[in-house]
Amino acid sequence: MTASEPSRPPLDRSAVADVTAYWRVQVVEETASTNADVAERAKAGEPAGLVLVAEHQTAGRGRLDRSWETPPRAALTFSVLLRPAVEPAQWPWLPLVAGLATARGVRRATALTGVALKWPNDVLVGGAKLAGILVERVDTAEGAAAIVGIGINVSTTTEELPVPTATSLVLAGAEIERGALLSAVLGELPHLLEVWETATEELRTAYLDECDTVGQVVEVSLPTGETLTGRAVGVDDEGRLDVETDEGRTPVGAGDVVHVR
Ligand code: BTN
């Protein structure tokens, strides 16, 4: 290792000991995508609570059909299997819940300031993207399952970042072992999942408290290819971002948001 190469030890599995009452954590050296693997396991009957971590993903999936690629051991990449007992109307809030748990876990593990959410669930530090989340739903013989896939840039260098608007914990000034970070994020999930299953209003309040998007002028690239520009004014009961434009209020269910100011 040269002086400029980042240190990338294997994930410390002993660091997740305090969350094993709730989660079954498994670590693999390399796979294409932990979301794809956990979806297969869900279809094969795996119970809720599985957490699959990969030291390296070779075909990681991102939101809006993008890819998510990180160098071996540079990021914390994992997927959580849930089998939620919630009404269909509540499902769209799950990606926001996952974002909230990740932001809180990052803050707790690193004591970084300036950690915030960009709708729906990008975790930002100082306005740059630190973590991305992809929630997928799969139908299984035991009912609908949710795969919550989380990728957090940990020791990624500036040269390794996919876009200049991204960042990593090391670049933001935080040194953290990835097992300890995993434990912090997993530790936040059970309570938030309970709130998700029972109390929409409490969840919206908690989310808006940490979401930087609402109140800002935003540009949203919609899946149709169109761009919507306006002020984000809230999040509705279906987890959609309400954007106020000259033509009125538009609820946005999917899209890429840029904070203009
Ligand atoms: C995004 O911001 O576009 C979402 C990125 C989600 C990446 C994570 S890494 C672990 C899990 N497995 C995947 O293939 N994707 C998610």
Boltz pocket constraint, residues with backbone or C-beta under 6 A from the ligand:
constraints:
  - pocket:
      binder: B
      contacts: [[A, 32], [A, 33], [A, 34], [A, 35], [A, 36], [A, 57], [A, 59], [A, 60], [A, 61], [A, 62], [A, 63], [A, 64], [A, 66], [A, 67], [A, 68], [A, 76], [A, 77], [A, 78], [A, 79], [A, 131], [A, 132], [A, 133], [A, 134], [A, 148], [A, 149], [A, 150], [A, 151]]
      max_distance: 6.0
